[in-house]
Amino acid sequence: MSNGTNFNLEQRTFLFAQSVRSYCKKVTHSIINIQDIKQVVRSSGSVSANYIEANESLSKADFIYRIKVCRKEAKETKLWLNLIDIEDKKELEPTKLLLVSEANQLMLIFNAIIKKSQ
């Protein structure tokens, strides 16, 4: 199931996870933020990892399941990004908005893949 589009989306999900990590390094590490940062780092990486696994799947059902997991993890990433407190660092707001937007776009892409694959 691998083609040029898959590679681009694989790269895109990887870069998204990297960008989330870069953003988290700049956020104030308060007690509450540390817990949310752990979650957002996990879920953003899981989007990429599950997309790789989807492309390696042995059946159509497994592929669809993995893409659904990607969509769920992207949705969770959006939640955690919105929960991280950046009140003391307002300059991070544009980056946060870009990351939330990318999480949303990934959700829509995975949704389209699911609909197309069924």
Phi and psi restraints in degrees (range 20) as a CNS / XPLOR table:
assign (resid 1 and name C) (resid 2 and name N)
       (resid 2 and name CA) (resid 2 and name C) 1.0 -90.8 20.0 2
assign (resid 2 and name N) (resid 2 and name CA)
       (resid 2 and name C) (resid 3 and name N) 1.0 131.3 20.0 2
assign (resid 2 and name C) (resid 3 and name N)
       (resid 3 and name CA) (resid 3 and name C) 1.0 -147.3 20.0 2
assign (resid 3 and name N) (resid 3 and name CA)
       (resid 3 and name C) (resid 4 and name N) 1.0 -174.8 20.0 2
assign (resid 3 and name C) (resid 4 and name N)
       (resid 4 and name CA) (resid 4 and name C) 1.0 -57.7 20.0 2
assign (resid 4 and name N) (resid 4 and name CA)
       (resid 4 and name C) (resid 5 and name N) 1.0 -39.4 20.0 2
assign (resid 4 and name C) (resid 5 and name N)
       (resid 5 and name CA) (resid 5 and name C) 1.0 -63.3 20.0 2
assign (resid 5 and name N) (resid 5 and name CA)
       (resid 5 and name C) (resid 6 and name N) 1.0 -43.4 20.0 2
assign (resid 5 and name C) (resid 6 and name N)
       (resid 6 and name CA) (resid 6 and name C) 1.0 -59.8 20.0 2
assign (resid 6 and name N) (resid 6 and name CA)
       (resid 6 and name C) (resid 7 and name N) 1.0 -43.6 20.0 2
assign (resid 6 and name C) (resid 7 and name N)
       (resid 7 and name CA) (resid 7 and name C) 1.0 -62.3 20.0 2
assign (resid 7 and name N) (resid 7 and name CA)
       (resid 7 and name C) (resid 8 and name N) 1.0 -42.5 20.0 2
assign (resid 7 and name C) (resid 8 and name N)
       (resid 8 and name CA) (resid 8 and name C) 1.0 -63.2 20.0 2
assign (resid 8 and name N) (resid 8 and name CA)
       (resid 8 and name C) (resid 9 and name N) 1.0 -40.2 20.0 2
assign (resid 8 and name C) (resid 9 and name N)
       (resid 9 and name CA) (resid 9 and name C) 1.0 -71.7 20.0 2
assign (resid 9 and name N) (resid 9 and name CA)
       (resid 9 and name C) (resid 10 and name N) 1.0 -34.3 20.0 2
assign (resid 9 and name C) (resid 10 and name N)
       (resid 10 and name CA) (resid 10 and name C) 1.0 -62.2 20.0 2
assign (resid 10 and name N) (resid 10 and name CA)
       (resid 10 and name C) (resid 11 and name N) 1.0 -45.4 20.0 2
assign (resid 10 and name C) (resid 11 and name N)
       (resid 11 and name CA) (resid 11 and name C) 1.0 -65.2 20.0 2
assign (resid 11 and name N) (resid 11 and name CA)
       (resid 11 and name C) (resid 12 and name N) 1.0 -41.8 20.0 2
assign (resid 11 and name C) (resid 12 and name N)
       (resid 12 and name CA) (resid 12 and name C) 1.0 -62.8 20.0 2
assign (resid 12 and name N) (resid 12 and name CA)
       (resid 12 and name C) (resid 13 and name N) 1.0 -42.9 20.0 2
assign (resid 12 and name C) (resid 13 and name N)
       (resid 13 and name CA) (resid 13 and name C) 1.0 -68.3 20.0 2
assign (resid 13 and name N) (resid 13 and name CA)
       (resid 13 and name C) (resid 14 and name N) 1.0 -35.3 20.0 2
assign (resid 13 and name C) (resid 14 and name N)
       (resid 14 and name CA) (resid 14 and name C) 1.0 -64.1 20.0 2
assign (resid 14 and name N) (resid 14 and name CA)
       (resid 14 and name C) (resid 15 and name N) 1.0 -47.6 20.0 2
assign (resid 14 and name C) (resid 15 and name N)
       (resid 15 and name CA) (resid 15 and name C) 1.0 -63.7 20.0 2
assign (resid 15 and name N) (resid 15 and name CA)
       (resid 15 and name C) (resid 16 and name N) 1.0 -34.5 20.0 2
assign (resid 15 and name C) (resid 16 and name N)
       (resid 16 and name CA) (resid 16 and name C) 1.0 -61.9 20.0 2
assign (resid 16 and name N) (resid 16 and name CA)
       (resid 16 and name C) (resid 17 and name N) 1.0 -48.5 20.0 2
assign (resid 16 and name C) (resid 17 and name N)
       (resid 17 and name CA) (resid 17 and name C) 1.0 -60.7 20.0 2
assign (resid 17 and name N) (resid 17 and name CA)
       (resid 17 and name C) (resid 18 and name N) 1.0 -40.8 20.0 2
assign (resid 17 and name C) (resid 18 and name N)
       (resid 18 and name CA) (resid 18 and name C) 1.0 -63.2 20.0 2
assign (resid 18 and name N) (resid 18 and name CA)
       (resid 18 and name C) (resid 19 and name N) 1.0 -43.0 20.0 2
assign (resid 18 and name C) (resid 19 and name N)
       (resid 19 and name CA) (resid 19 and name C) 1.0 -64.2 20.0 2
assign (resid 19 and name N) (resid 19 and name CA)
       (resid 19 and name C) (resid 20 and name N) 1.0 -38.9 20.0 2
assign (resid 19 and name C) (resid 20 and name N)
       (resid 20 and name CA) (resid 20 and name C) 1.0 -62.1 20.0 2
assign (resid 20 and name N) (resid 20 and name CA)
       (resid 20 and name C) (resid 21 and name N) 1.0 -42.9 20.0 2
assign (resid 20 and name C) (resid 21 and name N)
       (resid 21 and name CA) (resid 21 and name C) 1.0 -63.7 20.0 2
assign (resid 21 and name N) (resid 21 and name CA)
       (resid 21 and name C) (resid 22 and name N) 1.0 -42.3 20.0 2
assign (resid 21 and name C) (resid 22 and name N)
       (resid 22 and name CA) (resid 22 and name C) 1.0 -61.5 20.0 2
assign (resid 22 and name N) (resid 22 and name CA)
       (resid 22 and name C) (resid 23 and name N) 1.0 -43.8 20.0 2
assign (resid 22 and name C) (resid 23 and name N)
       (resid 23 and name CA) (resid 23 and name C) 1.0 -60.8 20.0 2
assign (resid 23 and name N) (resid 23 and name CA)
       (resid 23 and name C) (resid 24 and name N) 1.0 -44.6 20.0 2
assign (resid 23 and name C) (resid 24 and name N)
       (resid 24 and name CA) (resid 24 and name C) 1.0 -63.5 20.0 2
assign (resid 24 and name N) (resid 24 and name CA)
       (resid 24 and name C) (resid 25 and name N) 1.0 -29.7 20.0 2
assign (resid 24 and name C) (resid 25 and name N)
       (resid 25 and name CA) (resid 25 and name C) 1.0 -65.2 20.0 2
assign (resid 25 and name N) (resid 25 and name CA)
       (resid 25 and name C) (resid 26 and name N) 1.0 -26.7 20.0 2
assign (resid 25 and name C) (resid 26 and name N)
       (resid 26 and name CA) (resid 26 and name C) 1.0 -90.6 20.0 2
assign (resid 26 and name N) (resid 26 and name CA)
       (resid 26 and name C) (resid 27 and name N) 1.0 -16.0 20.0 2
assign (resid 26 and name C) (resid 27 and name N)
       (resid 27 and name CA) (resid 27 and name C) 1.0 -75.4 20.0 2
assign (resid 27 and name N) (resid 27 and name CA)
       (resid 27 and name C) (resid 28 and name N) 1.0 145.1 20.0 2
assign (resid 27 and name C) (resid 28 and name N)
       (resid 28 and name CA) (resid 28 and name C) 1.0 -64.1 20.0 2
assign (resid 28 and name N) (resid 28 and name CA)
       (resid 28 and name C) (resid 29 and name N) 1.0 129.6 20.0 2
assign (resid 28 and name C) (resid 29 and name N)
       (resid 29 and name CA) (resid 29 and name C) 1.0 -91.3 20.0 2
assign (resid 29 and name N) (resid 29 and name CA)
       (resid 29 and name C) (resid 30 and name N) 1.0 70.1 20.0 2
assign (resid 29 and name C) (resid 30 and name N)
       (resid 30 and name CA) (resid 30 and name C) 1.0 -77.9 20.0 2
assign (resid 30 and name N) (resid 30 and name CA)
       (resid 30 and name C) (resid 31 and name N) 1.0 169.6 20.0 2
assign (resid 30 and name C) (resid 31 and name N)
       (resid 31 and name CA) (resid 31 and name C) 1.0 -56.8 20.0 2
assign (resid 31 and name N) (resid 31 and name CA)
       (resid 31 and name C) (resid 32 and name N) 1.0 -45.6 20.0 2
assign (resid 31 and name C) (resid 32 and name N)
       (resid 32 and name CA) (resid 32 and name C) 1.0 -69.9 20.0 2
assign (resid 32 and name N) (resid 32 and name CA)
       (resid 32 and name C) (resid 33 and name N) 1.0 -45.8 20.0 2
assign (resid 32 and name C) (resid 33 and name N)
       (resid 33 and name CA) (resid 33 and name C) 1.0 -59.8 20.0 2
assign (resid 33 and name N) (resid 33 and name CA)
       (resid 33 and name C) (resid 34 and name N) 1.0 -36.3 20.0 2
assign (resid 33 and name C) (resid 34 and name N)
       (resid 34 and name CA) (resid 34 and name C) 1.0 -58.2 20.0 2
assign (resid 34 and name N) (resid 34 and name CA)
       (resid 34 and name C) (resid 35 and name N) 1.0 -41.8 20.0 2
assign (resid 34 and name C) (resid 35 and name N)
       (resid 35 and name CA) (resid 35 and name C) 1.0 -66.0 20.0 2
assign (resid 35 and name N) (resid 35 and name CA)
       (resid 35 and name C) (resid 36 and name N) 1.0 -43.0 20.0 2
assign (resid 35 and name C) (resid 36 and name N)
       (resid 36 and name CA) (resid 36 and name C) 1.0 -68.7 20.0 2
assign (resid 36 and name N) (resid 36 and name CA)
       (resid 36 and name C) (resid 37 and name N) 1.0 -36.0 20.0 2
assign (resid 36 and name C) (resid 37 and name N)
       (resid 37 and name CA) (resid 37 and name C) 1.0 -63.3 20.0 2
assign (resid 37 and name N) (resid 37 and name CA)
       (resid 37 and name C) (resid 38 and name N) 1.0 -43.4 20.0 2
assign (resid 37 and name C) (resid 38 and name N)
       (resid 38 and name CA) (resid 38 and name C) 1.0 -56.9 20.0 2
assign (resid 38 and name N) (resid 38 and name CA)
       (resid 38 and name C) (resid 39 and name N) 1.0 -43.2 20.0 2
assign (resid 38 and name C) (resid 39 and name N)
       (resid 39 and name CA) (resid 39 and name C) 1.0 -67.5 20.0 2
assign (resid 39 and name N) (resid 39 and name CA)
       (resid 39 and name C) (resid 40 and name N) 1.0 -43.9 20.0 2
assign (resid 39 and name C) (resid 40 and name N)
       (resid 40 and name CA) (resid 40 and name C) 1.0 -70.4 20.0 2
assign (resid 40 and name N) (resid 40 and name CA)
       (resid 40 and name C) (resid 41 and name N) 1.0 -34.5 20.0 2
assign (resid 40 and name C) (resid 41 and name N)
       (resid 41 and name CA) (resid 41 and name C) 1.0 -65.5 20.0 2
assign (resid 41 and name N) (resid 41 and name CA)
       (resid 41 and name C) (resid 42 and name N) 1.0 -43.9 20.0 2
assign (resid 41 and name C) (resid 42 and name N)
       (resid 42 and name CA) (resid 42 and name C) 1.0 -63.0 20.0 2
assign (resid 42 and name N) (resid 42 and name CA)
       (resid 42 and name C) (resid 43 and name N) 1.0 -50.1 20.0 2
assign (resid 42 and name C) (resid 43 and name N)
       (resid 43 and name CA) (resid 43 and name C) 1.0 -68.6 20.0 2
assign (resid 43 and name N) (resid 43 and name CA)
       (resid 43 and name C) (resid 44 and name N) 1.0 -37.4 20.0 2
assign (resid 43 and name C) (resid 44 and name N)
       (resid 44 and name CA) (resid 44 and name C) 1.0 -67.3 20.0 2
assign (resid 44 and name N) (resid 44 and name CA)
       (resid 44 and name C) (resid 45 and name N) 1.0 -38.7 20.0 2
assign (resid 44 and name C) (resid 45 and name N)
       (resid 45 and name CA) (resid 45 and name C) 1.0 -67.8 20.0 2
assign (resid 45 and name N) (resid 45 and name CA)
       (resid 45 and name C) (resid 46 and name N) 1.0 -33.7 20.0 2
assign (resid 45 and name C) (resid 46 and name N)
       (resid 46 and name CA) (resid 46 and name C) 1.0 -67.1 20.0 2
assign (resid 46 and name N) (resid 46 and name CA)
       (resid 46 and name C) (resid 47 and name N) 1.0 -31.4 20.0 2
assign (resid 46 and name C) (resid 47 and name N)
       (resid 47 and name CA) (resid 47 and name C) 1.0 -58.7 20.0 2
assign (resid 47 and name N) (resid 47 and name CA)
       (resid 47 and name C) (resid 48 and name N) 1.0 -50.4 20.0 2
assign (resid 47 and name C) (resid 48 and name N)
       (resid 48 and name CA) (resid 48 and name C) 1.0 -66.1 20.0 2
assign (resid 48 and name N) (resid 48 and name CA)
       (resid 48 and name C) (resid 49 and name N) 1.0 -46.3 20.0 2
assign (resid 48 and name C) (resid 49 and name N)
       (resid 49 and name CA) (resid 49 and name C) 1.0 -62.2 20.0 2
assign (resid 49 and name N) (resid 49 and name CA)
       (resid 49 and name C) (resid 50 and name N) 1.0 -42.6 20.0 2
assign (resid 49 and name C) (resid 50 and name N)
       (resid 50 and name CA) (resid 50 and name C) 1.0 -70.1 20.0 2
assign (resid 50 and name N) (resid 50 and name CA)
       (resid 50 and name C) (resid 51 and name N) 1.0 -30.0 20.0 2
assign (resid 50 and name C) (resid 51 and name N)
       (resid 51 and name CA) (resid 51 and name C) 1.0 -67.2 20.0 2
assign (resid 51 and name N) (resid 51 and name CA)
       (resid 51 and name C) (resid 52 and name N) 1.0 -41.4 20.0 2
assign (resid 51 and name C) (resid 52 and name N)
       (resid 52 and name CA) (resid 52 and name C) 1.0 -60.5 20.0 2
assign (resid 52 and name N) (resid 52 and name CA)
       (resid 52 and name C) (resid 53 and name N) 1.0 -45.7 20.0 2
assign (resid 52 and name C) (resid 53 and name N)
       (resid 53 and name CA) (resid 53 and name C) 1.0 -62.6 20.0 2
assign (resid 53 and name N) (resid 53 and name CA)
       (resid 53 and name C) (resid 54 and name N) 1.0 -36.5 20.0 2
assign (resid 53 and name C) (resid 54 and name N)
       (resid 54 and name CA) (resid 54 and name C) 1.0 -61.6 20.0 2
assign (resid 54 and name N) (resid 54 and name CA)
       (resid 54 and name C) (resid 55 and name N) 1.0 -42.0 20.0 2
assign (resid 54 and name C) (resid 55 and name N)
       (resid 55 and name CA) (resid 55 and name C) 1.0 -69.4 20.0 2
assign (resid 55 and name N) (resid 55 and name CA)
       (resid 55 and name C) (resid 56 and name N) 1.0 -20.0 20.0 2
assign (resid 55 and name C) (resid 56 and name N)
       (resid 56 and name CA) (resid 56 and name C) 1.0 -97.8 20.0 2
assign (resid 56 and name N) (resid 56 and name CA)
       (resid 56 and name C) (resid 57 and name N) 1.0 2.5 20.0 2
assign (resid 56 and name C) (resid 57 and name N)
       (resid 57 and name CA) (resid 57 and name C) 1.0 -63.0 20.0 2
assign (resid 57 and name N) (resid 57 and name CA)
       (resid 57 and name C) (resid 58 and name N) 1.0 152.6 20.0 2
assign (resid 57 and name C) (resid 58 and name N)
       (resid 58 and name CA) (resid 58 and name C) 1.0 -96.2 20.0 2
assign (resid 58 and name N) (resid 58 and name CA)
       (resid 58 and name C) (resid 59 and name N) 1.0 -13.0 20.0 2
assign (resid 58 and name C) (resid 59 and name N)
       (resid 59 and name CA) (resid 59 and name C) 1.0 -139.6 20.0 2
assign (resid 59 and name N) (resid 59 and name CA)
       (resid 59 and name C) (resid 60 and name N) 1.0 161.1 20.0 2
assign (resid 59 and name C) (resid 60 and name N)
       (resid 60 and name CA) (resid 60 and name C) 1.0 -63.8 20.0 2
assign (resid 60 and name N) (resid 60 and name CA)
       (resid 60 and name C) (resid 61 and name N) 1.0 -39.5 20.0 2
assign (resid 60 and name C) (resid 61 and name N)
       (resid 61 and name CA) (resid 61 and name C) 1.0 -62.7 20.0 2
assign (resid 61 and name N) (resid 61 and name CA)
       (resid 61 and name C) (resid 62 and name N) 1.0 -42.6 20.0 2
assign (resid 61 and name C) (resid 62 and name N)
       (resid 62 and name CA) (resid 62 and name C) 1.0 -65.9 20.0 2
assign (resid 62 and name N) (resid 62 and name CA)
       (resid 62 and name C) (resid 63 and name N) 1.0 -40.4 20.0 2
assign (resid 62 and name C) (resid 63 and name N)
       (resid 63 and name CA) (resid 63 and name C) 1.0 -58.3 20.0 2
assign (resid 63 and name N) (resid 63 and name CA)
       (resid 63 and name C) (resid 64 and name N) 1.0 -50.4 20.0 2
assign (resid 63 and name C) (resid 64 and name N)
       (resid 64 and name CA) (resid 64 and name C) 1.0 -61.9 20.0 2
assign (resid 64 and name N) (resid 64 and name CA)
       (resid 64 and name C) (resid 65 and name N) 1.0 -42.4 20.0 2
assign (resid 64 and name C) (resid 65 and name N)
       (resid 65 and name CA) (resid 65 and name C) 1.0 -58.8 20.0 2
assign (resid 65 and name N) (resid 65 and name CA)
       (resid 65 and name C) (resid 66 and name N) 1.0 -47.0 20.0 2
assign (resid 65 and name C) (resid 66 and name N)
       (resid 66 and name CA) (resid 66 and name C) 1.0 -64.4 20.0 2
assign (resid 66 and name N) (resid 66 and name CA)
       (resid 66 and name C) (resid 67 and name N) 1.0 -38.8 20.0 2
assign (resid 66 and name C) (resid 67 and name N)
       (resid 67 and name CA) (resid 67 and name C) 1.0 -66.3 20.0 2
assign (resid 67 and name N) (resid 67 and name CA)
       (resid 67 and name C) (resid 68 and name N) 1.0 -36.8 20.0 2
assign (resid 67 and name C) (resid 68 and name N)
       (resid 68 and name CA) (resid 68 and name C) 1.0 -64.4 20.0 2
assign (resid 68 and name N) (resid 68 and name CA)
       (resid 68 and name C) (resid 69 and name N) 1.0 -38.0 20.0 2
assign (resid 68 and name C) (resid 69 and name N)
       (resid 69 and name CA) (resid 69 and name C) 1.0 -64.5 20.0 2
assign (resid 69 and name N) (resid 69 and name CA)
       (resid 69 and name C) (resid 70 and name N) 1.0 -41.2 20.0 2
assign (resid 69 and name C) (resid 70 and name N)
       (resid 70 and name CA) (resid 70 and name C) 1.0 -56.5 20.0 2
assign (resid 70 and name N) (resid 70 and name CA)
       (resid 70 and name C) (resid 71 and name N) 1.0 -46.7 20.0 2
assign (resid 70 and name C) (resid 71 and name N)
       (resid 71 and name CA) (resid 71 and name C) 1.0 -61.7 20.0 2
assign (resid 71 and name N) (resid 71 and name CA)
       (resid 71 and name C) (resid 72 and name N) 1.0 -43.9 20.0 2
assign (resid 71 and name C) (resid 72 and name N)
       (resid 72 and name CA) (resid 72 and name C) 1.0 -62.7 20.0 2
assign (resid 72 and name N) (resid 72 and name CA)
       (resid 72 and name C) (resid 73 and name N) 1.0 -43.5 20.0 2
assign (resid 72 and name C) (resid 73 and name N)
       (resid 73 and name CA) (resid 73 and name C) 1.0 -67.9 20.0 2
assign (resid 73 and name N) (resid 73 and name CA)
       (resid 73 and name C) (resid 74 and name N) 1.0 -36.0 20.0 2
assign (resid 73 and name C) (resid 74 and name N)
       (resid 74 and name CA) (resid 74 and name C) 1.0 -64.8 20.0 2
assign (resid 74 and name N) (resid 74 and name CA)
       (resid 74 and name C) (resid 75 and name N) 1.0 -40.0 20.0 2
assign (resid 74 and name C) (resid 75 and name N)
       (resid 75 and name CA) (resid 75 and name C) 1.0 -64.4 20.0 2
assign (resid 75 and name N) (resid 75 and name CA)
       (resid 75 and name C) (resid 76 and name N) 1.0 -42.8 20.0 2
assign (resid 75 and name C) (resid 76 and name N)
       (resid 76 and name CA) (resid 76 and name C) 1.0 -63.9 20.0 2
assign (resid 76 and name N) (resid 76 and name CA)
       (resid 76 and name C) (resid 77 and name N) 1.0 -40.6 20.0 2
assign (resid 76 and name C) (resid 77 and name N)
       (resid 77 and name CA) (resid 77 and name C) 1.0 -59.2 20.0 2
assign (resid 77 and name N) (resid 77 and name CA)
       (resid 77 and name C) (resid 78 and name N) 1.0 -41.7 20.0 2
assign (resid 77 and name C) (resid 78 and name N)
       (resid 78 and name CA) (resid 78 and name C) 1.0 -59.6 20.0 2
assign (resid 78 and name N) (resid 78 and name CA)
       (resid 78 and name C) (resid 79 and name N) 1.0 -44.1 20.0 2
assign (resid 78 and name C) (resid 79 and name N)
       (resid 79 and name CA) (resid 79 and name C) 1.0 -59.3 20.0 2
assign (resid 79 and name N) (resid 79 and name CA)
       (resid 79 and name C) (resid 80 and name N) 1.0 -51.9 20.0 2
assign (resid 79 and name C) (resid 80 and name N)
       (resid 80 and name CA) (resid 80 and name C) 1.0 -63.6 20.0 2
assign (resid 80 and name N) (resid 80 and name CA)
       (resid 80 and name C) (resid 81 and name N) 1.0 -38.7 20.0 2
assign (resid 80 and name C) (resid 81 and name N)
       (resid 81 and name CA) (resid 81 and name C) 1.0 -59.6 20.0 2
assign (resid 81 and name N) (resid 81 and name CA)
       (resid 81 and name C) (resid 82 and name N) 1.0 -40.8 20.0 2
assign (resid 81 and name C) (resid 82 and name N)
       (resid 82 and name CA) (resid 82 and name C) 1.0 -72.6 20.0 2
assign (resid 82 and name N) (resid 82 and name CA)
       (resid 82 and name C) (resid 83 and name N) 1.0 -24.8 20.0 2
assign (resid 82 and name C) (resid 83 and name N)
       (resid 83 and name CA) (resid 83 and name C) 1.0 -81.8 20.0 2
assign (resid 83 and name N) (resid 83 and name CA)
       (resid 83 and name C) (resid 84 and name N) 1.0 -25.6 20.0 2
assign (resid 83 and name C) (resid 84 and name N)
       (resid 84 and name CA) (resid 84 and name C) 1.0 -63.9 20.0 2
assign (resid 84 and name N) (resid 84 and name CA)
       (resid 84 and name C) (resid 85 and name N) 1.0 128.4 20.0 2
assign (resid 84 and name C) (resid 85 and name N)
       (resid 85 and name CA) (resid 85 and name C) 1.0 -83.4 20.0 2
assign (resid 85 and name N) (resid 85 and name CA)
       (resid 85 and name C) (resid 86 and name N) 1.0 119.4 20.0 2
assign (resid 85 and name C) (resid 86 and name N)
       (resid 86 and name CA) (resid 86 and name C) 1.0 -122.8 20.0 2
assign (resid 86 and name N) (resid 86 and name CA)
       (resid 86 and name C) (resid 87 and name N) 1.0 24.4 20.0 2
assign (resid 86 and name C) (resid 87 and name N)
       (resid 87 and name CA) (resid 87 and name C) 1.0 -54.5 20.0 2
assign (resid 87 and name N) (resid 87 and name CA)
       (resid 87 and name C) (resid 88 and name N) 1.0 -34.8 20.0 2
assign (resid 87 and name C) (resid 88 and name N)
       (resid 88 and name CA) (resid 88 and name C) 1.0 -84.3 20.0 2
assign (resid 88 and name N) (resid 88 and name CA)
       (resid 88 and name C) (resid 89 and name N) 1.0 -5.9 20.0 2
assign (resid 88 and name C) (resid 89 and name N)
       (resid 89 and name CA) (resid 89 and name C) 1.0 -137.0 20.0 2
assign (resid 89 and name N) (resid 89 and name CA)
       (resid 89 and name C) (resid 90 and name N) 1.0 67.9 20.0 2
assign (resid 89 and name C) (resid 90 and name N)
       (resid 90 and name CA) (resid 90 and name C) 1.0 -59.2 20.0 2
assign (resid 90 and name N) (resid 90 and name CA)
       (resid 90 and name C) (resid 91 and name N) 1.0 -21.7 20.0 2
assign (resid 90 and name C) (resid 91 and name N)
       (resid 91 and name CA) (resid 91 and name C) 1.0 -67.0 20.0 2
assign (resid 91 and name N) (resid 91 and name CA)
       (resid 91 and name C) (resid 92 and name N) 1.0 -14.3 20.0 2
assign (resid 91 and name C) (resid 92 and name N)
       (resid 92 and name CA) (resid 92 and name C) 1.0 -84.5 20.0 2
assign (resid 92 and name N) (resid 92 and name CA)
       (resid 92 and name C) (resid 93 and name N) 1.0 -8.9 20.0 2
assign (resid 92 and name C) (resid 93 and name N)
       (resid 93 and name CA) (resid 93 and name C) 1.0 -55.7 20.0 2
assign (resid 93 and name N) (resid 93 and name CA)
       (resid 93 and name C) (resid 94 and name N) 1.0 -46.7 20.0 2
assign (resid 93 and name C) (resid 94 and name N)
       (resid 94 and name CA) (resid 94 and name C) 1.0 -60.4 20.0 2
assign (resid 94 and name N) (resid 94 and name CA)
       (resid 94 and name C) (resid 95 and name N) 1.0 -38.8 20.0 2
assign (resid 94 and name C) (resid 95 and name N)
       (resid 95 and name CA) (resid 95 and name C) 1.0 -65.4 20.0 2
assign (resid 95 and name N) (resid 95 and name CA)
       (resid 95 and name C) (resid 96 and name N) 1.0 -44.0 20.0 2
assign (resid 95 and name C) (resid 96 and name N)
       (resid 96 and name CA) (resid 96 and name C) 1.0 -58.5 20.0 2
assign (resid 96 and name N) (resid 96 and name CA)
       (resid 96 and name C) (resid 97 and name N) 1.0 -46.3 20.0 2
assign (resid 96 and name C) (resid 97 and name N)
       (resid 97 and name CA) (resid 97 and name C) 1.0 -62.1 20.0 2
assign (resid 97 and name N) (resid 97 and name CA)
       (resid 97 and name C) (resid 98 and name N) 1.0 -39.1 20.0 2
assign (resid 97 and name C) (resid 98 and name N)
       (resid 98 and name CA) (resid 98 and name C) 1.0 -64.6 20.0 2
assign (resid 98 and name N) (resid 98 and name CA)
       (resid 98 and name C) (resid 99 and name N) 1.0 -42.9 20.0 2
assign (resid 98 and name C) (resid 99 and name N)
       (resid 99 and name CA) (resid 99 and name C) 1.0 -66.8 20.0 2
assign (resid 99 and name N) (resid 99 and name CA)
       (resid 99 and name C) (resid 100 and name N) 1.0 -40.7 20.0 2
assign (resid 99 and name C) (resid 100 and name N)
       (resid 100 and name CA) (resid 100 and name C) 1.0 -63.6 20.0 2
assign (resid 100 and name N) (resid 100 and name CA)
       (resid 100 and name C) (resid 101 and name N) 1.0 -41.0 20.0 2
assign (resid 100 and name C) (resid 101 and name N)
       (resid 101 and name CA) (resid 101 and name C) 1.0 -63.5 20.0 2
assign (resid 101 and name N) (resid 101 and name CA)
       (resid 101 and name C) (resid 102 and name N) 1.0 -43.2 20.0 2
assign (resid 101 and name C) (resid 102 and name N)
       (resid 102 and name CA) (resid 102 and name C) 1.0 -64.2 20.0 2
assign (resid 102 and name N) (resid 102 and name CA)
       (resid 102 and name C) (resid 103 and name N) 1.0 -41.3 20.0 2
assign (resid 102 and name C) (resid 103 and name N)
       (resid 103 and name CA) (resid 103 and name C) 1.0 -59.5 20.0 2
assign (resid 103 and name N) (resid 103 and name CA)
       (resid 103 and name C) (resid 104 and name N) 1.0 -42.1 20.0 2
assign (resid 103 and name C) (resid 104 and name N)
       (resid 104 and name CA) (resid 104 and name C) 1.0 -65.4 20.0 2
assign (resid 104 and name N) (resid 104 and name CA)
       (resid 104 and name C) (resid 105 and name N) 1.0 -43.6 20.0 2
assign (resid 104 and name C) (resid 105 and name N)
       (resid 105 and name CA) (resid 105 and name C) 1.0 -62.2 20.0 2
assign (resid 105 and name N) (resid 105 and name CA)
       (resid 105 and name C) (resid 106 and name N) 1.0 -40.9 20.0 2
assign (resid 105 and name C) (resid 106 and name N)
       (resid 106 and name CA) (resid 106 and name C) 1.0 -62.7 20.0 2
assign (resid 106 and name N) (resid 106 and name CA)
       (resid 106 and name C) (resid 107 and name N) 1.0 -40.4 20.0 2
assign (resid 106 and name C) (resid 107 and name N)
       (resid 107 and name CA) (resid 107 and name C) 1.0 -57.8 20.0 2
assign (resid 107 and name N) (resid 107 and name CA)
       (resid 107 and name C) (resid 108 and name N) 1.0 -44.8 20.0 2
assign (resid 107 and name C) (resid 108 and name N)
       (resid 108 and name CA) (resid 108 and name C) 1.0 -65.7 20.0 2
assign (resid 108 and name N) (resid 108 and name CA)
       (resid 108 and name C) (resid 109 and name N) 1.0 -40.1 20.0 2
assign (resid 108 and name C) (resid 109 and name N)
       (resid 109 and name CA) (resid 109 and name C) 1.0 -63.1 20.0 2
assign (resid 109 and name N) (resid 109 and name CA)
       (resid 109 and name C) (resid 110 and name N) 1.0 -47.0 20.0 2
assign (resid 109 and name C) (resid 110 and name N)
       (resid 110 and name CA) (resid 110 and name C) 1.0 -64.4 20.0 2
assign (resid 110 and name N) (resid 110 and name CA)
       (resid 110 and name C) (resid 111 and name N) 1.0 -36.5 20.0 2
assign (resid 110 and name C) (resid 111 and name N)
       (resid 111 and name CA) (resid 111 and name C) 1.0 -60.7 20.0 2
assign (resid 111 and name N) (resid 111 and name CA)
       (resid 111 and name C) (resid 112 and name N) 1.0 -44.6 20.0 2
assign (resid 111 and name C) (resid 112 and name N)
       (resid 112 and name CA) (resid 112 and name C) 1.0 -63.8 20.0 2
assign (resid 112 and name N) (resid 112 and name CA)
       (resid 112 and name C) (resid 113 and name N) 1.0 -40.1 20.0 2
assign (resid 112 and name C) (resid 113 and name N)
       (resid 113 and name CA) (resid 113 and name C) 1.0 -62.4 20.0 2
assign (resid 113 and name N) (resid 113 and name CA)
       (resid 113 and name C) (resid 114 and name N) 1.0 -42.8 20.0 2
assign (resid 113 and name C) (resid 114 and name N)
       (resid 114 and name CA) (resid 114 and name C) 1.0 -61.6 20.0 2
assign (resid 114 and name N) (resid 114 and name CA)
       (resid 114 and name C) (resid 115 and name N) 1.0 -48.2 20.0 2
assign (resid 114 and name C) (resid 115 and name N)
       (resid 115 and name CA) (resid 115 and name C) 1.0 -62.8 20.0 2
assign (resid 115 and name N) (resid 115 and name CA)
       (resid 115 and name C) (resid 116 and name N) 1.0 -39.8 20.0 2
assign (resid 115 and name C) (resid 116 and name N)
       (resid 116 and name CA) (resid 116 and name C) 1.0 -70.3 20.0 2
assign (resid 116 and name N) (resid 116 and name CA)
       (resid 116 and name C) (resid 117 and name N) 1.0 -30.1 20.0 2
assign (resid 116 and name C) (resid 117 and name N)
       (resid 117 and name CA) (resid 117 and name C) 1.0 -85.7 20.0 2
assign (resid 117 and name N) (resid 117 and name CA)
       (resid 117 and name C) (resid 118 and name N) 1.0 -15.8 20.0 2
